[in-house]
Every structure is written in C-alpha cells, then in structure tokens.
Amino acid sequence: MDPFRRPGPPGRDPSPPVLDMTADGQFRDPPPPRRTWLDRALGRVGGLALLVTLAGGGLVLVALALVFVGLLLPVVLGAGLIAFVSFWWRLRRLRRAGGAGPVRFVVIRR
C-alpha cells in the first residue's frame, strides 16, 4: 500500500476524483445534475418565501417609522406650542407698552 495514499472514511469511495482535461490543458466542469420536478418546485417555493420575507421586512420598517413619528409628534407639538406662547406673550407685552404697529420678523443673512 502506498504510504501517501490512505483510504477515506468508511462508506466513501477511496478512489481519487477523476479530472477531465482537454488537449490544451483546460479542465472541464462536470455536467450539472439533472433537475427534477422537486428541484423546480422547491425553487419556486423558495422564491416565494424570499418575496414574502422581503415584504414582511418592508412592513416592519414602515411600522418602525410610524412608531418613530408617533414618538416625535408630541415633542414637536409641545415645542411649537411653547414657541407660540412665547411669541404671543412678547407681542402682548409690546402692545401694552405702546408699540401698536405691525410686528415684523427680520432674518439676518451673513
């Protein structure tokens, strides 16, 4: 027995694999196994499962966005209410002090 060649595990073929080579030194790939009806059915079911998974993931992202907006909405409304009350109070004090003219907001650009 050749010391460099040991048989494989029990139940497996101990012979080496056959390498099919062309005349110019290129290796040929073995022919793909024939596809049966079960392979085609499993491919379609797997494709459908992938589509359902992507749709479910999209719905999860939409739900998370709605939750995020739902959490931020009271904060935005509260900040807007505080800003409105602040402007209203300042205008009220200005009118009481005698500045009855229209109030103009000026934006300074630099």
N, CA, C and O atoms as a Tinker XYZ file with bonds, in Angstrom:
   440  protein
     1  N      0.840000   -1.177000    0.000000    73     2
     2  CA     0.000000    0.000000    0.000000    64     1     3
     3  C      0.883000    1.238000    0.000000    63     2     4     5
     4  O      1.898000    1.288000    0.694000    81     3
     5  N      0.495000    2.220000   -0.771000    73     3     6
     6  CA     1.249000    3.460000   -0.887000    64     5     7
     7  C      1.062000    4.266000    0.399000    63     6     8     9
     8  O     -0.078000    4.494000    0.804000    81     7
     9  N      2.168000    4.718000    1.073000    73     7    10
    10  CA     2.007000    5.425000    2.340000    64     9    11
    11  C      1.371000    6.819000    2.175000    63    10    12    13
    12  O      0.825000    7.356000    3.138000    81    11
    13  N      1.433000    7.405000    0.978000    73    11    14
    14  CA     0.847000    8.738000    0.775000    64    13    15
    15  C     -0.629000    8.676000    0.402000    63    14    16    17
    16  O     -1.317000    9.695000    0.347000    81    15
    17  N     -1.095000    7.465000    0.150000    73    15    18
    18  CA    -2.466000    7.299000   -0.284000    64    17    19
    19  C     -3.194000    6.490000    0.755000    63    18    20    21
    20  O     -2.977000    5.285000    0.887000    81    19
    21  N     -4.054000    7.149000    1.486000    73    19    22
    22  CA    -4.790000    6.442000    2.522000    64    21    23
    23  C     -6.252000    6.362000    2.116000    63    22    24    25
    24  O     -6.770000    7.296000    1.503000    81    23
    25  N     -6.905000    5.305000    2.433000    73    23    26
    26  CA    -8.332000    5.226000    2.098000    64    25    27
    27  C     -9.122000    6.245000    2.912000    63    26    28    29
    28  O     -8.734000    6.608000    4.023000    81    27
    29  N    -10.223000    6.693000    2.348000    73    27    30
    30  CA   -11.061000    7.679000    3.012000    64    29    31
    31  C    -11.861000    7.065000    4.145000    63    30    32    33
    32  O    -11.646000    5.907000    4.504000    81    31
    33  N    -12.769000    7.824000    4.704000    73    31    34
    34  CA   -13.579000    7.305000    5.802000    64    33    35
    35  C    -14.448000    6.136000    5.327000    63    34    36    37
    36  O    -14.705000    6.013000    4.130000    81    35
    37  N    -14.893000    5.296000    6.225000    73    35    38
    38  CA   -15.708000    4.160000    5.810000    64    37    39
    39  C    -16.999000    4.634000    5.141000    63    38    40    41
    40  O    -17.610000    5.615000    5.565000    81    39
    41  N    -17.393000    3.928000    4.104000    73    39    42
    42  CA   -18.611000    4.294000    3.393000    64    41    43
    43  C    -18.372000    5.223000    2.226000    63    42    44    45
    44  O    -19.296000    5.473000    1.451000    81    43
    45  N    -17.172000    5.744000    2.069000    73    43    46
    46  CA   -16.865000    6.616000    0.943000    64    45    47
    47  C    -15.959000    5.895000   -0.028000    63    46    48    49
    48  O    -15.256000    4.949000    0.328000    81    47
    49  N    -15.992000    6.365000   -1.267000    73    47    50
    50  CA   -15.169000    5.746000   -2.299000    64    49    51
    51  C    -13.716000    6.142000   -2.086000    63    50    52    53
    52  O    -13.406000    7.333000   -2.093000    81    51
    53  N    -12.803000    5.169000   -1.895000    73    51    54
    54  CA   -11.403000    5.522000   -1.644000    64    53    55
    55  C    -10.657000    5.956000   -2.894000    63    54    56    57
    56  O     -9.525000    6.430000   -2.796000    81    55
    57  N    -11.267000    5.805000   -4.078000    73    55    58
    58  CA   -10.549000    6.186000   -5.301000    64    57    59
    59  C    -10.525000    7.703000   -5.445000    63    58    60    61
    60  O    -11.457000    8.378000   -5.009000    81    59
    61  N     -9.477000    8.245000   -6.048000    73    59    62
    62  CA    -9.377000    9.704000   -6.203000    64    61    63
    63  C    -10.386000   10.197000   -7.235000    63    62    64    65
    64  O    -10.884000    9.410000   -8.040000    81    63
    65  N    -10.688000   11.483000   -7.217000    73    63    66
    66  CA   -11.628000   12.014000   -8.211000    64    65    67
    67  C    -11.004000   12.024000   -9.598000    63    66    68    69
    68  O     -9.785000   12.103000   -9.746000    81    67
    69  N    -11.855000   11.944000  -10.608000    73    67    70
    70  CA   -11.393000   11.956000  -11.990000    64    69    71
    71  C    -11.394000   13.403000  -12.464000    63    70    72    73
    72  O    -12.411000   14.092000  -12.382000    81    71
    73  N    -10.237000   13.862000  -12.965000    73    71    74
    74  CA   -10.119000   15.204000  -13.506000    64    73    75
    75  C    -10.167000   15.106000  -15.024000    63    74    76    77
    76  O     -9.295000   14.495000  -15.643000    81    75
    77  N    -11.177000   15.705000  -15.612000    73    75    78
    78  CA   -11.345000   15.659000  -17.056000    64    77    79
    79  C    -10.645000   16.871000  -17.647000    63    78    80    81
    80  O    -11.018000   18.008000  -17.356000    81    79
    81  N     -9.620000   16.635000  -18.484000    73    79    82
    82  CA    -8.819000   17.725000  -19.032000    64    81    83
    83  C     -8.860000   17.677000  -20.554000    63    82    84    85
    84  O     -8.824000   16.605000  -21.159000    81    83
    85  N     -8.938000   18.869000  -21.164000    73    83    86
    86  CA    -8.927000   18.956000  -22.624000    64    85    87
    87  C     -7.484000   18.893000  -23.119000    63    86    88    89
    88  O     -6.539000   18.876000  -22.331000    81    87
    89  N     -7.337000   18.858000  -24.441000    73    87    90
    90  CA    -5.999000   18.752000  -25.034000    64    89    91
    91  C     -5.159000   20.004000  -24.770000    63    90    92    93
    92  O     -3.934000   19.902000  -24.699000    81    91
    93  N     -5.769000   21.166000  -24.623000    73    91    94
    94  CA    -4.997000   22.387000  -24.401000    64    93    95
    95  C     -4.778000   22.668000  -22.915000    63    94    96    97
    96  O     -4.286000   23.744000  -22.573000    81    95
    97  N     -5.121000   21.750000  -22.032000    73    95    98
    98  CA    -4.808000   21.892000  -20.619000    64    97    99
    99  C     -5.896000   22.517000  -19.773000    63    98   100   101
   100  O     -5.659000   22.809000  -18.601000    81    99
   101  N     -7.076000   22.733000  -20.321000    73    99   102
   102  CA    -8.186000   23.290000  -19.569000    64   101   103
   103  C     -8.970000   22.161000  -18.895000    63   102   104   105
   104  O     -9.105000   21.065000  -19.438000    81   103
   105  N     -9.471000   22.455000  -17.722000    73   103   106
   106  CA   -10.292000   21.473000  -17.028000    64   105   107
   107  C    -11.739000   21.626000  -17.453000    63   106   108   109
   108  O    -12.224000   22.740000  -17.648000    81   107
   109  N    -12.416000   20.520000  -17.594000    73   107   110
   110  CA   -13.845000   20.540000  -17.911000    64   109   111
   111  C    -14.616000   20.382000  -16.619000    63   110   112   113
   112  O    -14.275000   19.560000  -15.768000    81   111
   113  N    -15.648000   21.173000  -16.487000    73   111   114
   114  CA   -16.526000   21.034000  -15.330000    64   113   115
   115  C    -17.426000   19.826000  -15.536000    63   114   116   117
   116  O    -17.802000   19.512000  -16.665000    81   115
   117  N    -17.767000   19.155000  -14.459000    73   115   118
   118  CA   -18.692000   18.028000  -14.617000    64   117   119
   119  C    -20.063000   18.554000  -15.033000    63   118   120   121
   120  O    -20.422000   19.678000  -14.682000    81   119
   121  N    -20.821000   17.772000  -15.765000    73   119   122
   122  CA   -22.143000   18.248000  -16.171000    64   121   123
   123  C    -23.028000   18.457000  -14.944000    63   122   124   125
   124  O    -22.957000   17.684000  -13.989000    81   123
   125  N    -23.852000   19.489000  -14.967000    73   123   126
   126  CA   -24.716000   19.726000  -13.813000    64   125   127
   127  C    -25.727000   18.585000  -13.670000    63   126   128   129
   128  O    -26.140000   17.982000  -14.660000    81   127
   129  N    -26.116000   18.302000  -12.438000    73   127   130
   130  CA   -27.087000   17.224000  -12.259000    64   129   131
   131  C    -28.430000   17.615000  -12.860000    63   130   132   133
   132  O    -28.782000   18.793000  -12.918000    81   131
   133  N    -29.170000   16.612000  -13.304000    73   131   134
   134  CA   -30.472000   16.883000  -13.909000    64   133   135
   135  C    -31.427000   17.408000  -12.864000    63   134   136   137
   136  O    -31.469000   16.927000  -11.732000    81   135
   137  N    -32.193000   18.405000  -13.265000    73   135   138
   138  CA   -33.175000   18.981000  -12.348000    64   137   139
   139  C    -34.466000   18.190000  -12.451000    63   138   140   141
   140  O    -34.974000   17.936000  -13.543000    81   139
   141  N    -34.982000   17.811000  -11.303000    73   139   142
   142  CA   -36.229000   17.073000  -11.273000    64   141   143
   143  C    -37.373000   18.026000  -10.960000    63   142   144   145
   144  O    -37.153000   19.217000  -10.740000    81   143
   145  N    -38.583000   17.505000  -10.941000    73   143   146
   146  CA   -39.749000   18.324000  -10.642000    64   145   147
   147  C    -39.669000   18.858000   -9.213000    63   146   148   149
   148  O    -40.166000   19.947000   -8.928000    81   147
   149  N    -39.044000   18.092000   -8.315000    73   147   150
   150  CA   -38.922000   18.543000   -6.935000    64   149   151
   151  C    -37.981000   19.751000   -6.840000    63   150   152   153
   152  O    -38.241000   20.682000   -6.078000    81   151
   153  N    -36.890000   19.734000   -7.612000    73   151   154
   154  CA   -35.970000   20.881000   -7.623000    64   153   155
   155  C    -36.682000   22.142000   -8.113000    63   154   156   157
   156  O    -36.519000   23.219000   -7.539000    81   155
   157  N    -37.468000   21.999000   -9.175000    73   155   158
   158  CA   -38.194000   23.160000   -9.703000    64   157   159
   159  C    -39.236000   23.659000   -8.706000    63   158   160   161
   160  O    -39.384000   24.866000   -8.515000    81   159
   161  N    -39.955000   22.738000   -8.073000    73   159   162
   162  CA   -40.979000   23.133000   -7.092000    64   161   163
   163  C    -40.341000   23.817000   -5.894000    63   162   164   165
   164  O    -40.847000   24.832000   -5.416000    81   163
   165  N    -39.228000   23.266000   -5.401000    73   163   166
   166  CA   -38.552000   23.880000   -4.260000    64   165   167
   167  C    -37.968000   25.246000   -4.630000    63   166   168   169
   168  O    -37.929000   26.145000   -3.791000    81   167
   169  N    -37.520000   25.409000   -5.858000    73   167   170
   170  CA   -37.026000   26.711000   -6.311000    64   169   171
   171  C    -38.127000   27.760000   -6.318000    63   170   172   173
   172  O    -37.910000   28.906000   -5.926000    81   171
   173  N    -39.304000   27.359000   -6.765000    73   171   174
   174  CA   -40.423000   28.314000   -6.781000    64   173   175
   175  C    -40.891000   28.643000   -5.368000    63   174   176   177
   176  O    -41.170000   29.799000   -5.049000    81   175
   177  N    -40.972000   27.621000   -4.532000    73   175   178
   178  CA   -41.389000   27.864000   -3.148000    64   177   179
   179  C    -40.360000   28.746000   -2.438000    63   178   180   181
   180  O    -40.733000   29.640000   -1.679000    81   179
   181  N    -39.068000   28.500000   -2.680000    73   179   182
   182  CA   -38.026000   29.334000   -2.077000    64   181   183
   183  C    -38.090000   30.766000   -2.563000    63   182   184   185
   184  O    -37.898000   31.696000   -1.779000    81   183
   185  N    -38.361000   30.961000   -3.857000    73   183   186
   186  CA   -38.507000   32.315000   -4.387000    64   185   187
   187  C    -39.693000   33.035000   -3.779000    63   186   188   189
   188  O    -39.613000   34.222000   -3.462000    81   187
   189  N    -40.800000   32.313000   -3.615000    73   187   190
   190  CA   -41.977000   32.904000   -2.986000    64   189   191
   191  C    -41.706000   33.242000   -1.524000    63   190   192   193
   192  O    -42.143000   34.283000   -1.033000    81   191
   193  N    -40.982000   32.359000   -0.825000    73   191   194
   194  CA   -40.636000   32.625000    0.573000    64   193   195
   195  C    -39.736000   33.859000    0.682000    63   194   196   197
   196  O    -39.887000   34.652000    1.612000    81   195
   197  N    -38.806000   34.027000   -0.257000    73   195   198
   198  CA   -37.949000   35.213000   -0.251000    64   197   199
   199  C    -38.776000   36.481000   -0.479000    63   198   200   201
   200  O    -38.545000   37.502000    0.169000    81   199
   201  N    -39.728000   36.412000   -1.393000    73   199   202
   202  CA   -40.584000   37.570000   -1.659000    64   201   203
   203  C    -41.417000   37.930000   -0.430000    63   202   204   205
   204  O    -41.551000   39.106000   -0.093000    81   203
   205  N    -41.972000   36.929000    0.235000    73   203   206
   206  CA   -42.763000   37.182000    1.445000    64   205   207
   207  C    -41.884000   37.756000    2.544000    63   206   208   209
   208  O    -42.319000   38.636000    3.287000    81   207
   209  N    -40.650000   37.266000    2.657000    73   207   210
   210  CA   -39.721000   37.779000    3.663000    64   209   211
   211  C    -39.387000   39.245000    3.402000    63   210   212   213
   212  O    -39.371000   40.048000    4.336000    81   211
   213  N    -39.123000   39.600000    2.163000    73   211   214
   214  CA   -38.823000   40.998000    1.833000    64   213   215
   215  C    -40.022000   41.899000    2.085000    63   214   216   217
   216  O    -39.859000   43.016000    2.578000    81   215
   217  N    -41.222000   41.435000    1.754000    73   215   218
   218  CA   -42.420000   42.235000    2.003000    64   217   219
   219  C    -42.629000   42.412000    3.511000    63   218   220   221
   220  O    -42.983000   43.500000    3.965000    81   219
   221  N    -42.413000   41.359000    4.276000    73   219   222
   222  CA   -42.547000   41.462000    5.735000    64   221   223
   223  C    -41.520000   42.411000    6.325000    63   222   224   225
   224  O    -41.836000   43.193000    7.222000    81   223
   225  N    -40.293000   42.349000    5.828000    73   223   226
   226  CA   -39.258000   43.273000    6.305000    64   225   227
   227  C    -39.599000   44.715000    5.974000    63   226   228   229
   228  O    -39.354000   45.614000    6.779000    81   227
   229  N    -40.163000   44.941000    4.794000    73   227   230
   230  CA   -40.589000   46.296000    4.441000    64   229   231
   231  C    -41.693000   46.796000    5.357000    63   230   232   233
   232  O    -41.694000   47.957000    5.767000    81   231
   233  N    -42.641000   45.908000    5.679000    73   231   234
   234  CA   -43.708000   46.304000    6.597000    64   233   235
   235  C    -43.171000   46.610000    7.993000    63   234   236   237
   236  O    -43.663000   47.515000    8.667000    81   235
   237  N    -42.165000   45.857000    8.423000    73   235   238
   238  CA   -41.547000   46.130000    9.730000    64   237   239
   239  C    -40.882000   47.503000    9.719000    63   238   240   241
   240  O    -40.996000   48.255000   10.687000    81   239
   241  N    -40.187000   47.835000    8.626000    73   239   242
   242  CA   -39.551000   49.157000    8.537000    64   241   243
   243  C    -40.591000   50.281000    8.540000    63   242   244   245
   244  O    -40.385000   51.317000    9.172000    81   243
   245  N    -41.701000   50.080000    7.838000    73   243   246
   246  CA   -42.762000   51.086000    7.828000    64   245   247
   247  C    -43.349000   51.236000    9.230000    63   246   248   249
   248  O    -43.614000   52.352000    9.678000    81   247
   249  N    -43.552000   50.117000    9.920000    73   247   250
   250  CA   -44.103000   50.182000   11.282000    64   249   251
   251  C    -43.142000   50.911000   12.222000    63   250   252   253
   252  O    -43.574000   51.703000   13.059000    81   251
   253  N    -41.843000   50.645000   12.086000    73   251   254
   254  CA   -40.868000   51.345000   12.927000    64   253   255
   255  C    -40.855000   52.840000   12.631000    63   254   256   257
   256  O    -40.722000   53.657000   13.542000    81   255
   257  N    -40.992000   53.198000   11.355000    73   255   258
   258  CA   -41.039000   54.626000   11.011000    64   257   259
   259  C    -42.276000   55.278000   11.619000    63   258   260   261
   260  O    -42.194000   56.398000   12.125000    81   259
   261  N    -43.415000   54.600000   11.580000    73   259   262
   262  CA   -44.626000   55.158000   12.177000    64   261   263
   263  C    -44.493000   55.305000   13.687000    63   262   264   265
   264  O    -44.957000   56.291000   14.260000    81   263
   265  N    -43.864000   54.333000   14.331000    73   263   266
   266  CA   -43.645000   54.432000   15.775000    64   265   267
   267  C    -42.725000   55.607000   16.081000    63   266   268   269
   268  O    -42.970000   56.357000   17.026000    81   267
   269  N    -41.669000   55.772000   15.287000    73   267   270
   270  CA   -40.740000   56.878000   15.490000    64   269   271
   271  C    -41.441000   58.223000   15.321000    63   270   272   273
   272  O    -41.241000   59.135000   16.124000    81   271
   273  N    -42.267000   58.349000   14.273000    73   271   274
   274  CA   -43.021000   59.589000   14.059000    64   273   275
   275  C    -44.018000   59.789000   15.192000    63   274   276   277
   276  O    -44.219000   60.912000   15.654000    81   275
   277  N    -44.645000   58.698000   15.641000    73   275   278
   278  CA   -45.590000   58.805000   16.743000    64   277   279
   279  C    -44.935000   59.265000   18.031000    63   278   280   281
   280  O    -45.557000   59.965000   18.831000    81   279
   281  N    -43.676000   58.875000   18.238000    73   279   282
   282  CA   -42.963000   59.324000   19.430000    64   281   283
   283  C    -42.489000   60.771000   19.302000    63   282   284   285
   284  O    -42.442000   61.493000   20.298000    81   283
   285  N    -42.139000   61.201000   18.098000    73   283   286
   286  CA   -41.645000   62.565000   17.910000    64   285   287
   287  C    -42.765000   63.595000   17.795000    63   286   288   289
   288  O    -42.552000   64.774000   18.079000    81   287
   289  N    -43.943000   63.167000   17.384000    73   287   290
   290  CA   -45.030000   64.112000   17.166000    64   289   291
   291  C    -45.390000   64.900000   18.424000    63   290   292   293
   292  O    -45.539000   66.118000   18.324000    81   291
   293  N    -45.539000   64.295000   19.591000    73   291   294
   294  CA   -45.829000   65.110000   20.783000    64   293   295
   295  C    -44.699000   66.081000   21.133000    63   294   296   297
   296  O    -44.958000   67.177000   21.629000    81   295
   297  N    -43.466000   65.693000   20.881000    73   295   298
   298  CA   -42.337000   66.583000   21.164000    64   297   299
   299  C    -42.398000   67.807000   20.249000    63   298   300   301
   300  O    -42.206000   68.935000   20.702000    81   299
   301  N    -42.665000   67.581000   18.964000    73   299   302
   302  CA   -42.747000   68.692000   18.008000    64   301   303
   303  C    -43.934000   69.597000   18.337000    63   302   304   305
   304  O    -43.816000   70.821000   18.303000    81   303
   305  N    -45.068000   68.992000   18.653000    73   303   306
   306  CA   -46.234000   69.814000   19.006000    64   305   307
   307  C    -45.985000   70.611000   20.288000    63   306   308   309
   308  O    -46.386000   71.771000   20.382000    81   307
   309  N    -45.332000   70.003000   21.264000    73   307   310
   310  CA   -45.014000   70.728000   22.502000    64   309   311
   311  C    -44.066000   71.883000   22.253000    63   310   312   313
   312  O    -44.268000   72.971000   22.794000    81   311
   313  N    -43.030000   71.672000   21.441000    73   311   314
   314  CA   -42.087000   72.749000   21.130000    64   313   315
   315  C    -42.779000   73.871000   20.355000    63   314   316   317
   316  O    -42.511000   75.049000   20.588000    81   315
   317  N    -43.666000   73.500000   19.439000    73   315   318
   318  CA   -44.409000   74.519000   18.699000    64   317   319
   319  C    -45.340000   75.315000   19.597000    63   318   320   321
   320  O    -45.473000   76.529000   19.443000    81   319
   321  N    -45.978000   74.639000   20.527000    73   319   322
   322  CA   -46.854000   75.338000   21.467000    64   321   323
   323  C    -46.067000   76.296000   22.354000    63   322   324   325
   324  O    -46.517000   77.413000   22.611000    81   323
   325  N    -44.905000   75.871000   22.821000    73   323   326
   326  CA   -44.063000   76.748000   23.644000    64   325   327
   327  C    -43.615000   77.968000   22.844000    63   326   328   329
   328  O    -43.627000   79.085000   23.361000    81   327
   329  N    -43.216000   77.759000   21.570000    73   327   330
   330  CA   -42.806000   78.887000   20.729000    64   329   331
   331  C    -43.975000   79.840000   20.492000    63   330   332   333
   332  O    -43.803000   81.057000   20.554000    81   331
   333  N    -45.159000   79.296000   20.221000    73   331   334
   334  CA   -46.332000   80.155000   20.000000    64   333   335
   335  C    -46.664000   80.979000   21.244000    63   334   336   337
   336  O    -46.930000   82.177000   21.137000    81   335
   337  N    -46.652000   80.355000   22.413000    73   335   338
   338  CA   -46.957000   81.082000   23.654000    64   337   339
   339  C    -45.906000   82.151000   23.913000    63   338   340   341
   340  O    -46.235000   83.246000   24.369000    81   339
   341  N    -44.640000   81.843000   23.624000    73   339   342
   342  CA   -43.577000   82.822000   23.831000    64   341   343
   343  C    -43.773000   84.048000   22.930000    63   342   344   345
   344  O    -43.682000   85.182000   23.401000    81   343
   345  N    -44.043000   83.823000   21.628000    73   343   346
   346  CA   -44.286000   84.946000   20.725000    64   345   347
   347  C    -45.539000   85.712000   21.122000    63   346   348   349
   348  O    -45.544000   86.943000   21.088000    81   347
   349  N    -46.590000   85.013000   21.494000    73   347   350
   350  CA   -47.831000   85.671000   21.896000    64   349   351
   351  C    -47.608000   86.550000   23.122000    63   350   352   353
   352  O    -48.113000   87.671000   23.189000    81   351
   353  N    -46.860000   86.044000   24.080000    73   351   354
   354  CA   -46.598000   86.813000   25.302000    64   353   355
   355  C    -45.775000   88.064000   24.999000    63   354   356   357
   356  O    -46.051000   89.138000   25.534000    81   355
   357  N    -44.765000   87.923000   24.141000    73   355   358
   358  CA   -43.936000   89.083000   23.795000    64   357   359
   359  C    -44.741000   90.133000   23.032000    63   358   360   361
   360  O    -44.583000   91.329000   23.279000    81   359
   361  N    -45.613000   89.698000   22.098000    73   359   362
   362  CA   -46.460000   90.651000   21.370000    64   361   363
   363  C    -47.431000   91.347000   22.315000    63   362   364   365
   364  O    -47.689000   92.542000   22.168000    81   363
   365  N    -47.961000   90.629000   23.262000    73   363   366
   366  CA   -48.890000   91.214000   24.237000    64   365   367
   367  C    -48.184000   92.287000   25.070000    63   366   368   369
   368  O    -48.723000   93.372000   25.290000    81   367
   369  N    -46.968000   91.967000   25.528000    73   367   370
   370  CA   -46.218000   92.966000   26.304000    64   369   371
   371  C    -45.870000   94.172000   25.445000    63   370   372   373
   372  O    -45.910000   95.301000   25.933000    81   371
   373  N    -45.527000   93.959000   24.166000    73   371   374
   374  CA   -45.180000   95.056000   23.266000    64   373   375
   375  C    -46.388000   95.963000   23.033000    63   374   376   377
   376  O    -46.247000   97.185000   23.024000    81   375
   377  N    -47.565000   95.381000   22.847000    73   375   378
   378  CA   -48.772000   96.181000   22.628000    64   377   379
   379  C    -49.146000   96.974000   23.877000    63   378   380   381
   380  O    -49.612000   98.109000   23.777000    81   379
   381  N    -48.944000   96.387000   25.038000    73   379   382
   382  CA   -49.244000   97.109000   26.290000    64   381   383
   383  C    -48.279000   98.266000   26.511000    63   382   384   385
   384  O    -48.631000   99.271000   27.128000    81   383
   385  N    -47.040000   98.111000   25.994000    73   383   386
   386  CA   -46.043000   99.166000   26.179000    64   385   387
   387  C    -46.238000  100.300000   25.174000    63   386   388   389
   388  O    -45.523000  101.300000   25.240000    81   387
   389  N    -47.187000  100.169000   24.247000    73   387   390
   390  CA   -47.450000  101.254000   23.316000    64   389   391
   391  C    -46.983000  100.982000   21.907000    63   390   392   393
   392  O    -47.166000  101.848000   21.050000    81   391
   393  N    -46.421000   99.896000   21.620000    73   391   394
   394  CA   -45.998000   99.578000   20.255000    64   393   395
   395  C    -47.126000   98.900000   19.505000    63   394   396   397
   396  O    -47.121000   97.681000   19.336000    81   395
   397  N    -48.096000   99.686000   19.053000    73   395   398
   398  CA   -49.301000   99.122000   18.455000    64   397   399
   399  C    -49.132000   98.799000   16.977000    63   398   400   401
   400  O    -50.041000   98.227000   16.376000    81   399
   401  N    -47.998000   99.145000   16.371000    73   399   402
   402  CA   -47.791000   98.900000   14.943000    64   401   403
   403  C    -47.619000   97.412000   14.638000    63   402   404   405
   404  O    -47.533000   96.586000   15.546000    81   403
   405  N    -47.572000   97.091000   13.364000    73   403   406
   406  CA   -47.414000   95.682000   12.999000    64   405   407
   407  C    -46.016000   95.170000   13.391000    63   406   408   409
   408  O    -45.034000   95.912000   13.374000    81   407
   409  N    -45.967000   93.937000   13.729000    73   407   410
   410  CA   -44.702000   93.322000   14.132000    64   409   411
   411  C    -44.086000   92.662000   12.907000    63   410   412   413
   412  O    -44.731000   91.880000   12.207000    81   411
   413  N    -42.819000   92.996000   12.666000    73   411   414
   414  CA   -42.135000   92.411000   11.517000    64   413   415
   415  C    -40.995000   91.530000   11.999000    63   414   416   417
   416  O    -40.261000   91.900000   12.915000    81   415
   417  N    -40.848000   90.381000   11.391000    73   415   418
   418  CA   -39.759000   89.471000   11.704000    64   417   419
   419  C    -38.692000   89.653000   10.651000    63   418   420   421
   420  O    -38.983000   89.604000    9.456000    81   419
   421  N    -37.462000   89.863000   11.077000    73   419   422
   422  CA   -36.344000   90.111000   10.180000    64   421   423
   423  C    -35.363000   88.949000   10.272000    63   422   424   425
   424  O    -34.959000   88.549000   11.364000    81   423
   425  N    -34.982000   88.409000    9.111000    73   423   426
   426  CA   -33.981000   87.355000    9.082000    64   425   427
   427  C    -32.688000   87.968000    8.580000    63   426   428   429
   428  O    -32.645000   88.517000    7.479000    81   427
   429  N    -31.637000   87.880000    9.378000    73   427   430
   430  CA   -30.347000   88.463000    9.008000    64   429   431
   431  C    -29.486000   87.347000    8.392000    63   430   432   433
   432  O    -29.233000   86.319000    9.019000    81   431
   433  N    -29.051000   87.578000    7.164000    73   431   434
   434  CA   -28.193000   86.608000    6.478000    64   433   435
   435  C    -26.775000   87.129000    6.461000    63   434   436   437
   436  O    -26.553000   88.324000    6.264000    81   435
   437  N    -25.849000   86.280000    6.659000    73   435   438
   438  CA   -24.445000   86.694000    6.636000    64   437   439
   439  C    -23.723000   86.069000    5.511000    63   438   440
   440  O    -22.528000   86.305000    5.337000    81   439
